[in-house]
C-alpha cells in the first residue's frame, strides 16, 4: 500500500482560537493535496510562557475545544488525524497530561497516548525546562492498528529514549509519530540525527511534526519537520517557518527493509556486569 502522509509545522501562540484557525486551514490544505494521514505538532492547542495560567486555564479532555474541532476536521476531510498533543487536566490535582490522539476518518477517537518522558533540563543560563512541575508522566506505550498500517505514538523528548521506539516496533509499529516543540539549541544539534537513528534502528517510517519560531514573545522552537523512510532517507523536510510537508508512505518498503536487515528479530535478553 502507498499513501500520502503530511506533517504540519506551526508557530503557535497562547491564543487557542487563532491557533486552531491556522491548524484547520493547514489540515484542509493537506487533505486537498491528497494526504490520508496527517500529523500535527506537540502543543497543538497553545504554547504559553505563563505556565501557571496555562495550568489554570487547561480544560478537561471531555470539553476540550481543540479535540472536538479536530474530530470535525477528521470527519470533514475523511482522513486519519494524529493530534500531536493537547494539554488536558490529569487525574492528579494541579497537573496536566500532555496527550496525543489518533482520530479515525469518521472523527472517532481510537487511541490516546500520554507523554512518558518529561523534559526537565537546564540548557544554559537562560533556558531551563521543568515539565514535571506541571505535567504527569504517562506510563503506557501505544501502537494503533489502522487501515494504513500500525502507528506507534511518541511525543518530543521521547525521541531520546531508543528503548521506547524499540518496544513500539516490537509491538508491530510500522509508522512512528514524533510531534514536537523542540528547543532551538537541542534541535539544531540533535533533532535530525535522532530521528534518522530511530527510523534506521526500527526499520520504520518516522513522521515528525514540529513547532517553529518564537512563541508568546519568549520561547523558541526548532521546526524542521521531517518525514523519514525505514532506510533513514529524508523524504520531506521543512525549514523554520510554518509549512506543510508531504511524502508517500510505501508500506512494502517496511517489510523489504526488515528482510534485508532483520534486527527486529535479533533482540536478545542479556545481563550487565561491571568489572574493575
C-alpha positions in Angstrom: 0.0 0.0 0.0 1.2 3.5 -0.8 -0.5 6.7 0.5 0.4 10.3 1.2 1.2 11.4 4.8 1.6 15.0 5.9 3.3 16.8 8.8 2.0 20.2 9.7 4.5 22.7 11.1 3.1 25.6 13.1 4.1 28.7 15.1 1.5 28.6 17.9 0.8 31.3 20.5 -1.3 31.4 23.6 -4.4 32.2 21.5 -6.2 28.9 21.1 -8.8 30.3 18.6 -6.1 31.7 16.3 -4.1 28.5 16.6 -7.0 26.3 15.7 -7.9 28.5 12.7 -4.4 28.2 11.3 -4.3 24.5 12.1 -7.7 23.9 10.4 -6.5 25.7 7.2 -3.4 23.6 7.1 -5.3 20.3 7.6 -7.7 21.3 4.9 -4.7 22.1 2.5 -3.0 18.8 3.4 -6.3 16.9 2.6 -6.7 18.8 -0.7 -3.2 17.7 -1.7 -4.1 14.1 -1.1 -2.9 13.3 2.4 -4.7 10.4 4.1 -2.7 10.6 7.3 -1.9 14.0 8.9 0.2 14.7 12.0 0.1 18.0 13.9 2.8 19.2 16.3 3.1 18.9 20.1 1.1 21.7 21.8 -1.4 21.8 19.0 -3.7 23.8 21.2 -1.4 26.5 22.5 2.1 27.5 23.7 2.0 29.8 26.7 5.0 31.2 28.6 3.0 31.7 31.8 2.8 28.0 33.0 0.6 28.9 36.0 -2.0 30.5 33.7 -1.7 27.6 31.3 -2.4 25.2 34.2 -5.4 27.2 35.4 -7.0 27.5 32.0 -6.4 24.0 30.7 -9.8 22.2 30.0 -10.8 18.6 30.8 -10.5 16.2 27.9 -14.3 15.9 27.7 -14.8 19.5 26.8 -11.5 20.5 25.1 -12.5 22.7 22.2 -9.5 21.6 20.1 -10.2 17.9 20.4 -13.8 18.5 19.3 -12.8 20.6 16.4 -10.1 18.2 15.2 -12.7 15.4 15.3 -14.9 17.5 13.0 -11.9 18.1 10.7 -11.0 14.4 10.5 -14.6 13.6 9.6 -14.9 16.5 7.1 -11.8 15.6 5.2 -12.1 11.8 5.8 -8.5 11.3 7.0 -6.6 9.8 9.8 -5.6 12.7 12.0 -2.9 12.4 14.7 -3.2 15.3 17.1 0.4 15.8 18.2 -0.6 16.8 21.7 -3.1 18.8 23.8 -2.8 19.9 27.4 -5.7 18.3 29.4 -6.3 18.1 33.1 -4.9 15.0 34.7 -6.5 13.0 37.5 -3.7 14.2 39.8 -4.7 17.6 41.2 -2.8 20.6 39.7 -1.3 18.6 37.0 -1.8 18.3 33.3 -1.4 15.4 30.8 0.5 16.1 27.5 -1.7 13.8 25.4 -1.6 12.8 21.8 -4.7 11.4 20.0 -5.4 9.3 16.9 -8.7 10.1 15.2 -10.3 7.9 12.5 -11.7 9.3 9.3 -15.2 9.3 10.8 -13.9 11.5 13.7 -13.9 8.8 16.3 -11.1 8.9 18.9 -9.4 5.5 18.6 -6.4 6.0 20.8 -4.5 8.4 23.1 -1.0 8.5 24.5 0.4 10.5 27.4 4.0 11.6 27.0 6.2 9.3 29.1 9.4 11.2 29.3 9.1 14.7 30.7 11.6 17.3 29.7 13.4 18.5 32.8 16.7 20.1 31.6 18.9 23.2 32.0 20.2 24.0 28.6 22.1 27.2 29.6 21.8 30.2 31.9 18.6 31.4 30.2 16.8 28.2 29.2 15.6 25.8 31.9 12.6 23.5 31.5 10.8 21.6 34.2 7.8 19.8 32.6 7.3 17.7 35.7 6.4 20.8 37.7 3.1 20.9 35.8 2.7 17.6 33.9 2.2 14.0 34.9 4.3 11.4 33.0 2.5 8.7 31.2 3.3 5.1 31.8 1.9 3.2 28.8 3.2 2.9 25.2 0.7 2.7 22.4 0.5 1.1 19.0 -2.6 1.8 16.9 -3.8 -0.6 14.2 -5.3 1.4 11.3 -6.2 0.6 7.7 -3.0 2.5 6.7 -0.7 0.5 9.0 0.3 0.3 12.6 1.1 3.6 14.2 3.3 3.9 17.2 2.9 7.1 19.3 5.6 9.3 21.0 5.9 13.0 21.9 9.1 15.1 21.5 11.6 14.3 24.3 10.6 10.6 23.9 12.9 10.6 20.8 15.9 10.4 23.1 14.8 7.0 24.5 15.6 4.4 22.0 14.0 1.6 24.1 10.6 3.2 23.7 10.9 3.1 19.9 12.2 -0.5 20.0 9.2 -1.5 22.1 6.8 0.1 19.6 8.5 -1.6 16.7 8.4 -4.9 18.6 4.7 -4.2 19.1 4.2 -4.0 15.4 4.6 -0.3 14.7 5.4 0.5 11.0 5.0 4.3 11.3 6.0 6.2 14.4 4.8 9.7 15.1 7.0 12.3 16.8 5.1 15.5 17.3 7.4 18.0 19.0 8.2 21.5 20.2 11.9 21.0 20.2 14.1 23.8 21.6 16.4 25.6 19.2 19.7 24.6 20.8 18.9 20.9 21.1 17.0 20.9 17.8 20.0 22.3 15.9 22.3 19.8 17.4 20.3 16.6 17.7 16.8 16.7 16.0 17.6 15.2 12.6 20.2 12.6 13.7 18.0 11.3 16.5 15.0 10.9 14.1 17.1 9.2 11.4 18.6 6.8 14.0 15.1 5.9 15.3 14.0 5.2 11.7 17.0 3.1 10.9 17.1 1.1 14.2 13.4 0.1 13.8 13.1 0.0 10.0 10.0 2.2 10.2 8.7 5.4 8.8 9.1 8.4 11.1 6.7 11.4 10.9 8.0 14.3 12.9 5.9 17.5 13.1 7.4 20.4 15.0 6.5 23.8 16.3 8.8 26.6 14.9 9.8 30.2 15.6 9.2 32.4 18.6 6.2 31.8 20.8 4.5 34.2 23.1 7.5 36.6 22.8 9.9 34.2 24.6 10.2 30.5 23.8 11.9 29.5 20.5 11.4 26.1 18.8 13.4 24.5 16.1 10.8 23.4 13.4 12.5 21.5 10.6 9.7 18.8 10.5 10.7 15.6 8.7 9.3 12.5 7.1 11.9 9.7 7.0 11.7 6.3 5.5 12.9 2.9 7.0 16.3 3.2 5.4 16.9 6.6 7.1 16.3 8.6 3.9 14.7 12.0 4.3 11.6 12.1 2.1 10.4 15.6 3.0 11.7 18.4 5.2 10.5 21.8 6.4 12.7 24.7 7.5 12.0 27.3 10.2 8.6 28.7 9.2 5.0 27.3 9.2 4.7 24.7 6.5 3.1 21.5 5.3 5.3 18.7 4.1 4.0 15.5 2.3 5.6 12.3 1.3 4.5 8.9 0.0 4.4 6.1 2.6 5.1 2.8 0.9 4.4 0.1 3.4 6.1 -2.6 1.3 9.3 -0.8 2.0 9.0 -1.6 5.7 8.9 -5.4 5.0 11.6 -5.1 2.4 13.9 -3.3 4.8 13.2 -5.6 7.7 14.0 -8.6 5.5 17.3 -7.1 4.4 18.3 -6.1 8.0 16.1 -8.2 10.3 17.3 -6.5 13.5 13.8 -6.7 15.0 14.2 -10.5 15.1 17.6 -10.3 16.7 16.8 -8.7 20.1 18.2 -10.9 22.8 18.0 -10.6 26.6 21.2 -10.0 28.4 22.6 -9.2 31.8 25.0 -6.4 32.7 28.0 -6.8 34.8 30.7 -4.4 35.9 34.3 -5.2 36.3 37.2 -3.3 38.0 
